[in-house]
Amino acid sequence: MMMKQLIQKAKIKFFEPDEVSGPAVRRMASPLKGALLNRPSPEQQRIQHLENQIQQLRADVARWKSSSLCFAHEVRDLLTD
């Protein structure tokens, strides 16, 4: 019940009565509602997913560099023997 009251106060405070329409209120209230419930928005979830992918790719690149270096040393040792 408290959340509905907060959203209603936000509507009254930030909009003139003739500017408030159903879709506009839903668009504006959705991020507010998510923030109040402490849930990440879809945009925040997407950003987190992309950050995780970047971290994984960086780890993969580091492993490939290490593997390449080891392989290069082995080839060098074989060629110098």
C-alpha positions as CSV (number, residue, x, y, z in Angstrom):
1,M,0.0,0.0,0.0
2,M,2.8,2.4,0.8
3,M,4.3,2.0,-2.7
4,K,1.1,3.0,-4.3
5,Q,1.0,6.1,-2.2
6,L,4.6,7.0,-3.1
7,I,3.8,6.5,-6.8
8,Q,0.7,8.6,-6.5
9,K,2.6,11.4,-4.8
10,A,5.3,11.2,-7.5
11,K,2.6,11.6,-10.2
12,I,1.1,14.6,-8.5
13,K,4.4,16.2,-7.8
14,F,6.0,15.8,-11.2
15,F,3.1,16.1,-13.6
16,E,0.3,18.5,-14.3
17,P,-3.1,16.7,-14.3
18,D,-3.6,17.3,-18.0
19,E,-0.1,15.8,-18.8
20,V,-0.8,12.5,-17.1
21,S,-1.9,9.7,-19.3
22,G,-2.0,5.9,-18.7
23,P,1.0,4.9,-20.9
24,A,3.1,7.9,-19.8
25,V,2.5,7.1,-16.1
26,R,3.3,3.4,-16.6
27,R,6.6,4.3,-18.4
28,M,7.6,6.7,-15.7
29,A,6.4,4.6,-12.8
30,S,8.0,1.4,-14.0
31,P,11.7,2.4,-13.2
32,L,10.5,4.1,-10.0
33,K,8.7,0.9,-8.9
34,G,11.7,-1.2,-9.8
35,A,14.0,1.0,-7.8
36,L,11.7,1.0,-4.8
37,L,11.6,-2.8,-4.9
38,N,15.4,-2.9,-5.3
39,R,15.2,-4.9,-8.5
40,P,17.5,-4.2,-11.5
41,S,15.8,-2.9,-14.5
42,P,16.1,-4.7,-17.8
43,E,18.7,-2.2,-18.9
44,Q,20.7,-2.8,-15.8
45,Q,20.4,-6.6,-16.3
46,R,21.6,-6.2,-19.9
47,I,24.6,-4.1,-18.8
48,Q,25.5,-6.6,-16.1
49,H,25.3,-9.5,-18.7
50,L,27.6,-7.6,-21.1
51,E,30.1,-6.8,-18.3
52,N,30.2,-10.5,-17.4
53,Q,30.8,-11.3,-21.1
54,I,33.6,-8.8,-21.3
55,Q,35.2,-10.2,-18.2
56,Q,35.0,-13.8,-19.6
57,L,36.5,-12.7,-23.0
58,R,39.4,-10.9,-21.2
59,A,40.1,-14.1,-19.2
60,D,39.9,-16.1,-22.5
61,V,42.4,-13.8,-24.2
62,A,44.8,-14.1,-21.2
63,R,44.6,-17.9,-21.4
64,W,45.2,-17.8,-25.2
65,K,48.2,-15.5,-24.7
66,S,49.6,-17.8,-22.1
67,S,49.1,-20.9,-24.2
68,S,50.6,-19.2,-27.2
69,L,53.7,-18.2,-25.2
70,C,54.1,-21.7,-23.9
71,F,53.7,-23.2,-27.4
72,A,56.3,-20.7,-28.8
73,H,58.8,-21.7,-26.2
74,E,58.3,-25.4,-26.9
75,V,58.7,-24.8,-30.7
76,R,61.9,-22.7,-30.0
77,D,63.3,-25.4,-27.8
78,L,62.6,-28.1,-30.4
79,L,64.2,-26.0,-33.2
80,T,67.3,-25.2,-31.1
81,D,68.0,-28.9,-30.2
